[in-house]
C-alpha cells in the first residue's frame, strides 16, 4: 500500500467517479482504475461498488477512508517537521474560490519565504465553494477560503460543523458592480442591481442553485442573478476581466488588490448592499501551521487596503 494509492482512493470517494477523480489527479482513468483495484486486492476488500452512474463507497470502504484521511492529515503534519530551521520545508495547501485578494497575498508569502531562504511547497487550488469544502473535509488542503453573505454564513457555519469543519471570518468586503471604465454607469457613486437588468452578467463559479455556492445575490433588493437573461460563466479571472472591458456588461465582486486584474475596470458600490464575508475553513480542532497563520495575517492586511463597511 502506498501513499499515492491512499490519495487516489480518497479522491475517488470525494468525487464519486473514476473519470472525475482522474481529471482532478491529472492521470489517466485506466491508471487510476488499476491503482484502486491493486489497493483492493492488497486489502482483501472492495472499497467501491462500480456502476454506470459512478463509484459508490462500500461500508468497509467508508471505514478505510476515514482512517486514510487521518493518515493523510498526519503525513501533512510530518512534512512540516524538520531537524533544524535550515532544513525546514514550508508546506501549505490551500483551496479557495476566485478572489482578487490571493494574487497579491501569495506574492507576499512567496517573497517572504524566498528572503528567508526557506524551502517551500505552496499550492493554491482555485475552485468552486462546494469543492473547497470537500478538499478541506478530506484533509487534502489545510485551509479553505469562501465568500458568504450574512444569510449564508449563519447557515453554512452549522453545516460546516456537522462535517467536522470550523469557519473563521477573516474580513468583510464591500460588494460592487464591476464595469468597464468606459461604461456610462462607471462614474456613478452607487448603483442598484435592477439598473443592470439589460446588461450581460459575467461571472466565474457555479450557478448558485444548489448546495454551497460562491455566486450569491448580494443585493437587499428583489433581484435574482441566477435568473438573469444573459450571462457568461468565464471560469477564469483573466477571461472574466477581459470580457468586462466592453460597456454593457457587469460582474459582482470586490476591488482587486492587483492592477493586472483591475486595469480598465470600474468598481461601483451596490446600493442597499450586503457585505461579502471572507471565511477561512479548516478541520475543527486542528492547530494551524506557522505558514497557514501567516497567510491568514496577509489576507487581513490586504483586505484592510480595500474599502470595508
C-alpha positions, 0 to 999 in steps of 0.5 A: 500500500502506498501513499499515492494509492491512499490519495487516489482512493480518497479522491475517488470517494470525494468525487464519486467517479473514476473519470472525475477523480482522474481529471482532478489527479491529472492521470489517466482513468485506466491508471487510476482504475488499476491503482484502486483495484491493486489497493483492493486486492492488497486489502482483501476488500472492495472499497467501491461498488462500480456502476454506470452512474459512478463509484459508490463507497462500500461500508468497509470502504467508508471505514478505510477512508476515514482512517486514510484521511487521518493518515493523510492529515498526519503525513501533512503534519510530518512534512512540516517537521524538520531537524533544524530551521535550515532544513525546514520545508514550508508546506501549505495547501490551500483551496479557495474560490476566485478572489482578487485578494490571493494574487497579491497575498501569495506574492507576499508569502512567496517573497517572504519565504524566498528572503528567508531562504526557506524551502517551500511547497505552496499550492493554491487550488482555485475552485468552486465553494462546494469543492473547497469544502470537500478538499478541506473535509478530506484533509487534502488542503489545510485551509479553505477560503469562501465568500458568504453573505450574512444569510449564508454564513449563519447557515453554512457555519452549522453545516460546516460543523456537522462535517467536522469543519470550523469557519473563521471570518477573516474580513468583510468586503464591500460588494460592487458592480464591476464595469468597464471604465468606459461604461456610462454607469462607471462614474456613478457613486452607487448603483442598484442591481435592477439598473443592470437588468439589460446588461450581460452578467459575467461571472466565474463559479457555479450557478448558485442553485444548489448546495454551497455556492460562491455566486450569491445575490448580494443585493437587499433588493428583489433581484435574482442573478441566477435568473438573469437573461444573459450571462457568461460563466468565464471560469477564469479571472483573466477571461472574466476581466477581459470580457468586462472591458466592453460597456454593457456588461457587469460582474459582482465582486470586490476591488482587486488588490492587483492592477493586472486584474483591475486595469480598465475596470470600474468598481461601483458600490451596490446600493442597499448592499450586503457585505461579502464575508471572507471565511477561512475553513479548516478541520475543527480542532486542528492547530494551524501551521506557522505558514497557514497563520501567516497567510491568514495575517496577509489576507487581513492586511490586504483586505484592510487596503480595500474599502470595508463597511 
